Amino acid sequence: MKKLKHLSIVLFLGFLLINCQNDRKASPQKDNQEIATQQKRKKPNIIFFIADDMYPWMFNNIPEGQTKDGKPANLTPNIDRLAKEGVWLDNMKVVSPVCTPSRYNCLTGNYASRAQNESFKWFTKKNDGQTVIQWNSFIVPGKDKTMGNYFQALGYKTGFVGKNHVIESKKQVGEAGVTFDLYADPRAPEVKKQLEYRYHELQKDIKKSGFDYAEKLYHNNPNWLGNRALAYQNNDWIAEGGVNFIRKYKDQPFMLYIASTLTHAPLDPEHSWLSDRRITARGILDKAPEVLPQYKGELSPEQKKKIEKDPGLEPTIRNIESIKRRIKAAGLEGKNKENLLWLDDALGALFKELEKQGVLDNTIIVFFNDHGQNQKGTLYEGGINSQAFIWKKGGFKVGHVLKDPVSNVDFLPTLLELAGDTIHHNFDGYSFAPALEGKPYNKRTSMYHELGYARAITKGHYKYYAVRYPKWAMNMTLEQRKDTLEKYNKFRESFGEHAISTDPTLPFGQLEMIPGGGGAEHAAYISMPHYHDLDQFYDLEKDPGEQHNLINDPKYAKIIKEMKEELKTKYLDKLPGKFDL
């Protein structure tokens, strides 16, 4: 009996072994799929979070964001987490400090003067062949390669959420056959139809630009949507788009580009953190999103009455109450810190969803402020100096601070290298991935900057800055200057914005060739002492505020000549268009 029992066990084990082998032979395709899936999962997920118009005082990890005794001055637990666990890019520069070209730099890895959209080429021709970088350097759908295209080629699912302002979409306000009345009711059937039409066209254009997913989109800033009833911030809606993308593509490598409209204007409470979360760029929702913190406690009788009258308002009320209570508990009431917390909550929602889906440990997060805000619209240090973090679980070998100079054209090549891309792409940007891993690499020795009618190069602690206008512009008559200014002011007024200047005799701006300058550059226009000098040179070590133009100081003649030559031969000669030094 014992022998029979032993024989039975042997036969049974042999039967199992044969069946296992048969199963393996029968499904090699299944095994290959599993291996491919495992290999795909090893690729890091990428989230590129781009904020809008942040100031240095909004970052607790640097002196500007701290109280006199060195404590955090802001309530931003998720940005603080990036500082504590990730890498602060301590020498972060942008090429072109306004929204559109800065996004072009990030999404293409190239300088915005390489833009090939028709309006950009037309404007270059109008300016006698000189490229003029403003809000005009658009990515042409299906023609220009973007971050989305490059990651799709690596097998990633790609997403685009939030503010666009860079991918060309000709069917938006003013170009769909019928323009919006600025004060139209977005609930009116015909207006709703127009909004839906434009939104779907925008989705199509973004998907043509390399993105599998395009949701919760603003084609422009809230104030410039063409409808005052929609000129409200809605960070909940944008955050919901990011969370939904992670849920949808959690089982495969993904890359998400998510662009907040905060902390760009409007920032008055009624149009920002106190606003109805049902108001979106697409129209008015029936119910507000619920992905950001909701107060779970008992509401006041007044709040209950509002909800009883309008049930779809409840998520808005509970989110606002959550922001109010946390700001009060932090002792920050009355200091206008609510919008910053609201922005931080969106980052927190992404962290939470990544953790919930079990993919946080294999995700790299970049948090980037689109440009310096102190002197936005110019190439002064307050415009080109920006802020950024790069984070992954366990950190990078470099530690928590990278001091090497980094440009925003460097993000795309860096992220591609971190994702395992081995193809040599012809970017203007350079990968700083080796620096993150503590390895030697050829770091930048100079930085190039371009915006409007200005170009600049920084090298070490020196900076050369040039402003050039086409000859015909310098010879404009007073009547021509009046006409230029009137058209500009009418354009601003068509979106509900006020005039910047009414004096046609004032000097032009650097960003916009308008008497009195444009809106984005206005602060620097009225405060920088050498704003209207065509050639400028600064010793940033002695004069970080750029108050003393040394262009005619004979002590610096040699270095000025060398920097002008490097600006010309290393950068300008290799870029489209002309710029005469």
KAGILIN-V334906 format. One record per helix or strand of 2 or more residues. SS is the DSSP state (H for helix, E for strand). FROM is the first residue (numbers start at 0). TO is the last residue. Records with the same first field share a line. If there is no record, write none. Layout:
BEGIN
SS=FROM-TO + FROM-TO
END
This chain:
BEGIN
H=1-25 + 27-41 + 55-57 + 62-64 + 76-84 + 98-107 + 111-113 + 117-125 + 146-152 + 188-207 + 221-223 + 227-229 + 234-248 + 268-270 + 300-308 + 310-328 + 337-355 + 359-361 + 380-383 + 409-417 + 432-435 + 470-473 + 477-493 + 521-526 + 553-573
E=44-50 + 86-88 + 91-92 + 156-162 + 212-217 + 253-258 + 278-279 + 282-283 + 362-368 + 387-390 + 400-401 + 405-406 + 446-451 + 453-458 + 461-466 + 534-538
END
